[in-house]
Amino acid sequence: MRVTVYSKPHCLECNLVKRFLKDHGVKFEVKDCNSHPEYLEEVKGMGFLGVPVTVIDGTPIRGLKPDELKKHLNQ
């Protein structure tokens, strides 16, 4: 399973998503949109305007949605 979190350092919701994933033992890659503006372009290409966006095996999920994250993590 491949999990990527698009985030910004001082984004509370982003940090909560990362904590949720850590608490569930999920390994993930972080793409910092502050340091790399091209990552924000990737987010826009998925149809979103902001972060956090979590991509689980190619499926993007916008925001902190624990039930939706669990559903995709358990597939």
MARDREN-233516 format. One record per residue: residue in one letter; residue number from 1; x, y, z of N, C-alpha, C, O in turn. Coordinates in nm, 3 decimals, always signed. Layout:
<rs>
+------+-----+---------+---------+---------+---------+---------+---------+---------+---------+---------+---------+---------+---------+
| type | seq |     nc1 |     nc2 |     nc3 |    cac1 |    cac2 |    cac3 |     cc1 |     cc2 |     cc3 |     oc1 |     oc2 |     oc3 |
+------+-----+---------+---------+---------+---------+---------+---------+---------+---------+---------+---------+---------+---------+
|    A | NUM |       X |       Y |       Z |       X |       Y |       Z |       X |       Y |       Z |       X |       Y |       Z |
...
+------+-----+---------+---------+---------+---------+---------+---------+---------+---------+---------+---------+---------+---------+
</rs>
This chain:
<rs>
+------+-----+---------+---------+---------+---------+---------+---------+---------+---------+---------+---------+---------+---------+
| type | seq |     nc1 |     nc2 |     nc3 |    cac1 |    cac2 |    cac3 |     cc1 |     cc2 |     cc3 |     oc1 |     oc2 |     oc3 |
+------+-----+---------+---------+---------+---------+---------+---------+---------+---------+---------+---------+---------+---------+
|    M |   1 |  +0.085 |  -0.117 |  +0.000 |  +0.000 |  +0.000 |  +0.000 |  +0.090 |  +0.124 |  +0.000 |  +0.187 |  +0.132 |  +0.074 |
|    R |   2 |  +0.054 |  +0.218 |  -0.084 |  +0.129 |  +0.343 |  -0.092 |  +0.041 |  +0.458 |  -0.043 |  -0.070 |  +0.479 |  -0.092 |
|    V |   3 |  +0.093 |  +0.532 |  +0.058 |  +0.018 |  +0.641 |  +0.117 |  +0.104 |  +0.768 |  +0.113 |  +0.219 |  +0.767 |  +0.156 |
|    T |   4 |  +0.046 |  +0.875 |  +0.061 |  +0.114 |  +1.004 |  +0.053 |  +0.024 |  +1.110 |  +0.114 |  -0.097 |  +1.113 |  +0.087 |
|    V |   5 |  +0.083 |  +1.198 |  +0.196 |  +0.008 |  +1.308 |  +0.255 |  +0.067 |  +1.439 |  +0.205 |  +0.184 |  +1.469 |  +0.229 |
|    Y |   6 |  -0.014 |  +1.516 |  +0.134 |  +0.025 |  +1.650 |  +0.092 |  -0.012 |  +1.743 |  +0.207 |  -0.127 |  +1.747 |  +0.250 |
|    S |   7 |  +0.087 |  +1.818 |  +0.256 |  +0.060 |  +1.902 |  +0.373 |  +0.146 |  +2.027 |  +0.374 |  +0.231 |  +2.049 |  +0.288 |
|    K |   8 |  +0.121 |  +2.108 |  +0.477 |  +0.203 |  +2.226 |  +0.507 |  +0.240 |  +2.217 |  +0.654 |  +0.161 |  +2.166 |  +0.733 |
|    P |   9 |  +0.358 |  +2.267 |  +0.694 |  +0.407 |  +2.248 |  +0.829 |  +0.316 |  +2.297 |  +0.942 |  +0.304 |  +2.228 |  +1.043 |
|    H |  10 |  +0.252 |  +2.411 |  +0.928 |  +0.173 |  +2.466 |  +1.037 |  +0.024 |  +2.447 |  +1.019 |  -0.057 |  +2.524 |  +1.071 |
|    C |  11 |  -0.012 |  +2.344 |  +0.945 |  -0.153 |  +2.312 |  +0.917 |  -0.202 |  +2.212 |  +1.022 |  -0.156 |  +2.097 |  +1.025 |
|    L |  12 |  -0.293 |  +2.255 |  +1.108 |  -0.344 |  +2.170 |  +1.215 |  -0.409 |  +2.043 |  +1.160 |  -0.382 |  +1.933 |  +1.208 |
|    E |  13 |  -0.494 |  +2.060 |  +1.060 |  -0.563 |  +1.944 |  +1.003 |  -0.463 |  +1.846 |  +0.941 |  -0.481 |  +1.725 |  +0.951 |
|    C |  14 |  -0.358 |  +1.899 |  +0.877 |  -0.254 |  +1.814 |  +0.819 |  -0.186 |  +1.731 |  +0.927 |  -0.165 |  +1.610 |  +0.911 |
|    N |  15 |  -0.153 |  +1.797 |  +1.038 |  -0.086 |  +1.729 |  +1.148 |  -0.176 |  +1.622 |  +1.211 |  -0.127 |  +1.518 |  +1.255 |
|    L |  16 |  -0.306 |  +1.648 |  +1.215 |  -0.399 |  +1.548 |  +1.268 |  -0.408 |  +1.426 |  +1.175 |  -0.417 |  +1.313 |  +1.223 |
|    V |  17 |  -0.406 |  +1.448 |  +1.046 |  -0.406 |  +1.336 |  +0.951 |  -0.281 |  +1.251 |  +0.971 |  -0.289 |  +1.128 |  +0.977 |
|    K |  18 |  -0.165 |  +1.316 |  +0.981 |  -0.040 |  +1.242 |  +1.001 |  -0.041 |  +1.166 |  +1.133 |  +0.007 |  +1.052 |  +1.139 |
|    R |  19 |  -0.094 |  +1.227 |  +1.238 |  -0.103 |  +1.157 |  +1.367 |  -0.196 |  +1.038 |  +1.357 |  -0.166 |  +0.931 |  +1.411 |
|    F |  20 |  -0.309 |  +1.055 |  +1.289 |  -0.404 |  +0.945 |  +1.270 |  -0.335 |  +0.827 |  +1.202 |  -0.349 |  +0.713 |  +1.245 |
|    L |  21 |  -0.261 |  +0.855 |  +1.095 |  -0.192 |  +0.748 |  +1.022 |  -0.087 |  +0.681 |  +1.111 |  -0.077 |  +0.558 |  +1.112 |
|    K |  22 |  -0.009 |  +0.759 |  +1.184 |  +0.092 |  +0.702 |  +1.275 |  +0.026 |  +0.616 |  +1.381 |  +0.074 |  +0.506 |  +1.411 |
|    D |  23 |  -0.084 |  +0.664 |  +1.438 |  -0.154 |  +0.588 |  +1.542 |  -0.207 |  +0.455 |  +1.490 |  -0.224 |  +0.361 |  +1.568 |
|    H |  24 |  -0.232 |  +0.446 |  +1.361 |  -0.281 |  +0.322 |  +1.300 |  -0.167 |  +0.241 |  +1.234 |  -0.193 |  +0.145 |  +1.163 |
|    G |  25 |  -0.044 |  +0.282 |  +1.260 |  +0.071 |  +0.205 |  +1.212 |  +0.091 |  +0.210 |  +1.062 |  +0.148 |  +0.118 |  +1.003 |
|    V |  26 |  +0.045 |  +0.318 |  +0.999 |  +0.055 |  +0.330 |  +0.853 |  +0.181 |  +0.409 |  +0.817 |  +0.202 |  +0.520 |  +0.867 |
|    K |  27 |  +0.263 |  +0.353 |  +0.731 |  +0.380 |  +0.425 |  +0.681 |  +0.334 |  +0.512 |  +0.565 |  +0.255 |  +0.470 |  +0.481 |
|    F |  28 |  +0.385 |  +0.636 |  +0.562 |  +0.341 |  +0.728 |  +0.459 |  +0.453 |  +0.825 |  +0.423 |  +0.546 |  +0.847 |  +0.500 |
|    E |  29 |  +0.441 |  +0.880 |  +0.305 |  +0.534 |  +0.983 |  +0.256 |  +0.465 |  +1.118 |  +0.273 |  +0.345 |  +1.131 |  +0.248 |
|    V |  30 |  +0.542 |  +1.218 |  +0.314 |  +0.488 |  +1.354 |  +0.328 |  +0.542 |  +1.439 |  +0.214 |  +0.662 |  +1.442 |  +0.189 |
|    K |  31 |  +0.453 |  +1.508 |  +0.147 |  +0.493 |  +1.604 |  +0.043 |  +0.459 |  +1.743 |  +0.095 |  +0.342 |  +1.782 |  +0.100 |
|    D |  32 |  +0.562 |  +1.816 |  +0.134 |  +0.548 |  +1.950 |  +0.193 |  +0.526 |  +2.053 |  +0.083 |  +0.617 |  +2.083 |  +0.006 |
|    C |  33 |  +0.406 |  +2.105 |  +0.077 |  +0.368 |  +2.201 |  -0.028 |  +0.430 |  +2.339 |  -0.007 |  +0.435 |  +2.419 |  -0.100 |
|    N |  34 |  +0.478 |  +2.368 |  +0.114 |  +0.547 |  +2.495 |  +0.138 |  +0.686 |  +2.493 |  +0.074 |  +0.724 |  +2.587 |  +0.005 |
|    S |  35 |  +0.759 |  +2.385 |  +0.098 |  +0.896 |  +2.374 |  +0.046 |  +0.900 |  +2.345 |  -0.103 |  +0.996 |  +2.382 |  -0.172 |
|    H |  36 |  +0.796 |  +2.279 |  -0.152 |  +0.791 |  +2.238 |  -0.293 |  +0.657 |  +2.280 |  -0.355 |  +0.562 |  +2.202 |  -0.353 |
|    P |  37 |  +0.650 |  +2.401 |  -0.410 |  +0.523 |  +2.449 |  -0.469 |  +0.467 |  +2.358 |  -0.578 |  +0.347 |  +2.360 |  -0.606 |
|    E |  38 |  +0.553 |  +2.278 |  -0.640 |  +0.505 |  +2.186 |  -0.744 |  +0.410 |  +2.082 |  -0.685 |  +0.325 |  +2.028 |  -0.756 |
|    Y |  39 |  +0.424 |  +2.052 |  -0.556 |  +0.332 |  +1.958 |  -0.492 |  +0.192 |  +2.017 |  -0.483 |  +0.093 |  +1.945 |  -0.496 |
|    L |  40 |  +0.183 |  +2.147 |  -0.460 |  +0.052 |  +2.212 |  -0.458 |  -0.014 |  +2.205 |  -0.595 |  -0.136 |  +2.195 |  -0.606 |
|    E |  41 |  +0.068 |  +2.210 |  -0.700 |  +0.015 |  +2.193 |  -0.836 |  -0.041 |  +2.052 |  -0.854 |  -0.142 |  +2.033 |  -0.922 |
|    E |  42 |  +0.024 |  +1.952 |  -0.794 |  -0.027 |  +1.815 |  -0.800 |  -0.163 |  +1.807 |  -0.730 |  -0.254 |  +1.741 |  -0.780 |
|    V |  43 |  -0.176 |  +1.876 |  -0.615 |  -0.302 |  +1.880 |  -0.542 |  -0.411 |  +1.942 |  -0.629 |  -0.522 |  +1.891 |  -0.637 |
|    K |  44 |  -0.379 |  +2.053 |  -0.694 |  -0.475 |  +2.119 |  -0.783 |  -0.514 |  +2.028 |  -0.899 |  -0.629 |  +2.028 |  -0.942 |
|    G |  45 |  -0.418 |  +1.951 |  -0.948 |  -0.445 |  +1.858 |  -1.057 |  -0.543 |  +1.748 |  -1.017 |  -0.607 |  +1.687 |  -1.103 |
|    M |  46 |  -0.553 |  +1.721 |  -0.886 |  -0.649 |  +1.623 |  -0.836 |  -0.787 |  +1.685 |  -0.813 |  -0.882 |  +1.616 |  -0.779 |
|    G |  47 |  -0.796 |  +1.818 |  -0.834 |  -0.923 |  +1.886 |  -0.818 |  -0.944 |  +1.953 |  -0.683 |  -1.056 |  +1.992 |  -0.650 |
|    F |  48 |  -0.837 |  +1.966 |  -0.605 |  -0.847 |  +2.027 |  -0.473 |  -0.770 |  +2.158 |  -0.470 |  -0.676 |  +2.177 |  -0.548 |
|    L |  49 |  -0.809 |  +2.248 |  -0.381 |  -0.744 |  +2.379 |  -0.372 |  -0.649 |  +2.389 |  -0.253 |  -0.568 |  +2.482 |  -0.247 |
|    G |  50 |  -0.658 |  +2.297 |  -0.158 |  -0.575 |  +2.306 |  -0.040 |  -0.542 |  +2.172 |  +0.019 |  -0.581 |  +2.067 |  -0.033 |
|    V |  51 |  -0.469 |  +2.176 |  +0.129 |  -0.424 |  +2.056 |  +0.198 |  -0.494 |  +2.045 |  +0.332 |  -0.545 |  +2.146 |  +0.382 |
|    P |  52 |  -0.500 |  +1.930 |  +0.392 |  -0.431 |  +1.807 |  +0.356 |  -0.507 |  +1.727 |  +0.250 |  -0.630 |  +1.730 |  +0.241 |
|    V |  53 |  -0.430 |  +1.657 |  +0.170 |  -0.483 |  +1.558 |  +0.079 |  -0.402 |  +1.431 |  +0.103 |  -0.279 |  +1.433 |  +0.094 |
|    T |  54 |  -0.471 |  +1.323 |  +0.132 |  -0.407 |  +1.195 |  +0.152 |  -0.439 |  +1.109 |  +0.031 |  -0.555 |  +1.095 |  -0.007 |
|    V |  55 |  -0.336 |  +1.051 |  -0.029 |  -0.356 |  +0.964 |  -0.144 |  -0.321 |  +0.821 |  -0.102 |  -0.207 |  +0.792 |  -0.065 |
|    I |  56 |  -0.421 |  +0.733 |  -0.108 |  -0.401 |  +0.593 |  -0.071 |  -0.417 |  +0.509 |  -0.196 |  -0.527 |  +0.497 |  -0.251 |
|    D |  57 |  -0.308 |  +0.450 |  -0.240 |  -0.307 |  +0.369 |  -0.362 |  -0.379 |  +0.437 |  -0.477 |  -0.458 |  +0.375 |  -0.548 |
|    G |  58 |  -0.352 |  +0.567 |  -0.495 |  -0.406 |  +0.641 |  -0.608 |  -0.539 |  +0.710 |  -0.582 |  -0.586 |  +0.786 |  -0.667 |
|    T |  59 |  -0.603 |  +0.685 |  -0.466 |  -0.731 |  +0.747 |  -0.434 |  -0.708 |  +0.867 |  -0.343 |  -0.663 |  +0.850 |  -0.230 |
|    P |  60 |  -0.739 |  +0.989 |  -0.390 |  -0.719 |  +1.108 |  -0.307 |  -0.836 |  +1.131 |  -0.211 |  -0.952 |  +1.113 |  -0.247 |
|    I |  61 |  -0.802 |  +1.171 |  -0.088 |  -0.901 |  +1.202 |  +0.015 |  -0.866 |  +1.339 |  +0.071 |  -0.756 |  +1.358 |  +0.123 |
|    R |  62 |  -0.957 |  +1.433 |  +0.061 |  -0.933 |  +1.571 |  +0.107 |  -0.976 |  +1.586 |  +0.251 |  -1.087 |  +1.547 |  +0.288 |
|    G |  63 |  -0.890 |  +1.642 |  +0.333 |  -0.924 |  +1.673 |  +0.471 |  -0.904 |  +1.557 |  +0.566 |  -0.850 |  +1.452 |  +0.530 |
|    L |  64 |  -0.949 |  +1.579 |  +0.689 |  -0.942 |  +1.477 |  +0.793 |  -1.075 |  +1.405 |  +0.797 |  -1.173 |  +1.454 |  +0.854 |
|    K |  65 |  -1.078 |  +1.287 |  +0.736 |  -1.199 |  +1.206 |  +0.730 |  -1.163 |  +1.065 |  +0.777 |  -1.139 |  +0.977 |  +0.695 |
|    P |  66 |  -1.158 |  +1.043 |  +0.910 |  -1.113 |  +0.915 |  +0.964 |  -1.184 |  +0.794 |  +0.907 |  -1.120 |  +0.693 |  +0.876 |
|    D |  67 |  -1.317 |  +0.801 |  +0.892 |  -1.391 |  +0.685 |  +0.842 |  -1.350 |  +0.652 |  +0.699 |  -1.333 |  +0.535 |  +0.663 |
|    E |  68 |  -1.335 |  +0.755 |  +0.617 |  -1.296 |  +0.732 |  +0.478 |  -1.152 |  +0.682 |  +0.469 |  -1.121 |  +0.594 |  +0.389 |
|    L |  69 |  -1.065 |  +0.738 |  +0.552 |  -0.926 |  +0.692 |  +0.555 |  -0.921 |  +0.544 |  +0.595 |  -0.853 |  +0.465 |  +0.530 |
|    K |  70 |  -0.992 |  +0.508 |  +0.701 |  -0.995 |  +0.366 |  +0.745 |  -1.045 |  +0.275 |  +0.635 |  -0.988 |  +0.169 |  +0.612 |
|    K |  71 |  -1.152 |  +0.317 |  +0.567 |  -1.211 |  +0.235 |  +0.462 |  -1.107 |  +0.204 |  +0.354 |  -1.093 |  +0.089 |  +0.312 |
|    H |  72 |  -1.034 |  +0.305 |  +0.311 |  -0.935 |  +0.284 |  +0.205 |  -0.810 |  +0.212 |  +0.256 |  -0.745 |  +0.141 |  +0.180 |
|    L |  73 |  -0.777 |  +0.229 |  +0.381 |  -0.661 |  +0.161 |  +0.437 |  -0.687 |  +0.011 |  +0.454 |  -0.594 |  -0.070 |  +0.449 |
|    N |  74 |  -0.813 |  -0.025 |  +0.476 |  -0.848 |  -0.166 |  +0.498 |  -0.873 |  -0.245 |  +0.370 |  -0.898 |  -0.365 |  +0.376 |
|    Q |  75 |  -0.867 |  -0.179 |  +0.255 |  -0.892 |  -0.249 |  +0.128 |  -0.770 |  -0.327 |  +0.087 |  -0.771 |  -0.392 |  -0.017 |
+------+-----+---------+---------+---------+---------+---------+---------+---------+---------+---------+---------+---------+---------+
</rs>
